[in-house]
């Protein structure tokens, strides 16, 4: 499986100036190549390289290999756009968003990331430095910092390109690592995980990851963004975007911690992880106006992605089950009714009297459904007559 390892660069002022000039030149060259690809309707990398390779080198001061990377970056951007159109992500043929995307060349921001391969970027992992090509010459002894786990992954599994990225005044390198996946083991049982807004995740082992602090943090950012938006200045707009990114990073960090804990328990006990199939839930639920922002910012899909990829690295099986009535069905007598859940937090079966936290009951139902589904999946095929 492919992993992206991001390390932080610590350039000197002179090195930072060289990196900024390189990003600007590469993205200006990408703008030019994009206009050529749009006018000529070029889809092939070789064809686009024949048309604009020399212009990209001579007009924008790029060397041979960075010019090739710029052309490849443009071709990949148009391939991504065509794939999004085929998948319907931009709407139908007459949708304004799709028409707008198809009616003009793809543009590249001045600070957009730029890929570098091993011919124009080398890593000195023992010294924690990199050597990178720039428009003003090769910059050597460019320091970087990362965690010990990231350094081990880079040393053992780094392959392919690394992207130079500038974000919020900081420089980063994002390296692609090809990590081998262990074989998925046969689970002895399952851990049911119920995802929600009040409690971000609740397991059938009674582990509860509350979302109270995250909701309070989001409300604080909403107030700060409202204060900045009321000023209506360019500086306020930049600060609003910076706060939005900070909030997203905080939510991502929390989801990483939750996923890490759940996968660690599953790996240690030899069990699989069962999740609800929640895709399209925002389209199925109609909310009041005051609930829409909370529902829209609910990162349940990101948590599922984190659990899935961490489980793949550990060889833990993950199974998605039907989410219908998991919080309304009694796990003991299977009685299903909305009245079984008198409040958001409590479950009380009207038939057998089983009572407990509603999220725990839902996690137990998810675990039971995973048990039945796994039995059906692993039934041997009947022998032909």
C-alpha positions, 0 to 999 in steps of 0.5 A: 500500500502507498503511504504519504510521509510528510516531513517539515523543512527548515530552510535558511532565508536564502534557501527559502527564497530559492525554493519560493522562486522554484515553485513560482517558476514551475507553476508558471510553466505549468500554466503555459503547458496547460494552455497548450494542452487545452488549445490542442486538446492533447491527452498524451504526455509524449505529445504535450512534451514534444509541443512545449518542452523546449519552451518550458525550459527556455522561457521559465529557466527550468532544467531538463528533468523539472521540465519533464515533471511539469509536463507530467503534472499538467497531464495528470491534472487533465486526467484527474479532471476527465475521471471526475467528469466520467464519475459524475462528480461535476454533475451532468452535461449541462451542469454549470460546474462541469461546463465551467471546468471544461470551458477553460484551461486548468490553472495552477496557483503560484504556491501549488505543490511541485513533484521532484524525482530522484534526479532532482532531489536526494535524501541524506537520512542519516544527516536529516538533510536533502539536496534539491534542484532550484532555479538558482542552482542545487540547494544542499544541506537543507535540513528537515525534521520528522518523527522516528517512525517516519524516518524508519518508513522513509529509510525502508520504503520510500519510492517514486516522487516527493512533492515540495509543498508550501503551506501556512508559511512552512515548507514540507516534503511529501514522500511516497512510500510503498509499504508491504501489507501483511496478510489479513488474519482470520478473526476470532471475533469482532469489535463493533464500532458505532460512529456518531456526533455526540460520541465520535466512536463507541465500541462494543468493548465499552470504549467511548471516544467523546466528541464534546471537546471537538464540538466546543473547539469547532464552536469557538472557531465559528465565532472567531470566523464570524468576527473576521468575516464581519471585517470584510478585508483581504487580511481577514479573509486570509486569516479565515482560511488559515483558521479553517485549515487549523480546525481541519487538522485538529479534527484529523488528529483526533480521528487518527488517535481514535483509529490508532486505539481501535486498531491496536486493540483489535490487533492485540486481541486477534479480532476484526473491526466492524463498521456501519455502512454510512455512505450517503447518510447526509442525503437520507436525513433531513435536518433542522437548520441549526443542525446542518452545520454540525452534520456537515462537519461530522468527519465520519468518513475520514474516521472510516478511512483512517481505521481502514488504512491502519487496519490494512497495515496491521493485517486486521480485517475490516467489515462494513455492515448494514446500519439500519436500526442498529440503535433501535434493535434489542441485541437480546430479543431482536425487538425493533422499535423507535420507542426502544430509544426514549432519549438519545443516550438511553436504550430500553427494550419495550419487550424484554427490558434490556437497558443501557447506553444507546451507542453501546447497544448499537455497537453490539448490534454491529458486532453481531451483524459482522459475526453473521456476515463473516460466517456467510462470507466464509461458507465453502462453495458447494461441490459441483454435482 
